[in-house]
Amino acid sequence: MPPQQPVPGASSDSFRLRHLARLRRVRDRIDREYAQPLDVPALARGVNMSAGHLSREFRLAYGESPYAYLMTRRVERAMALLRRGDMTVTEVCFAIGSSSLGTFSSRFTELVGVPPSTYRRMASPATAGIPSCVSKQVTRPVRGREPRAAVRS
């Protein structure tokens, strides 16, 4: 699908704002439905774009692809569930919408710097007594950041 051109007579600023609003709808849908089976073609159809165009534009606007953003949200949620300590790594994997424990574990380790089982052992006592809103900000995964050194147990 070719990129949409501004409507004659409409300002390029209003076109750009409408375009950003579509990208924001995709991001908001990922934030809301991260545990559902989502893929880039389905997200693109929801905003009348091709998958390739959505991926390029999303990366320009947010610094990562829609898939990478989805995985970051899933890992962020997994971190919160693992900090609670009442679910196994496998239960967390399926609760966040991942269908493969291996892929989940690899992604988690890539973003956080330690495997989910190690994180679960370390994080529960480390964040005890800290309000969840604070621990979420402190422990948030950031793509592209150097992974933290693994703590020896």
Sequence and secondary structure as in RCSB ss.txt:
>XXXX:A:sequence
MPPQQPVPGASSDSFRLRHLARLRRVRDRIDREYAQPLDVPALARGVNMSAGHLSREFRLAYGESPYAYLMTRRV
ERAMALLRRGDMTVTEVCFAIGSSSLGTFSSRFTELVGVPPSTYRRMASPATAGIPSCVSKQVTRPVRGREPRAA
VRS
>XXXX:A:secstr
       TTS HHHHHHHHHHHHHHHHHHHHHHTTS   HHHHHHHTT  HHHHHHHHHHHHSS HHHHHHHHHH
HHHHHHHHH SS HHHHHHHTT S HHHHHHHHHHHHSS HHHHHHHHHHHTTTS HHHHHHHH   TTS     
   
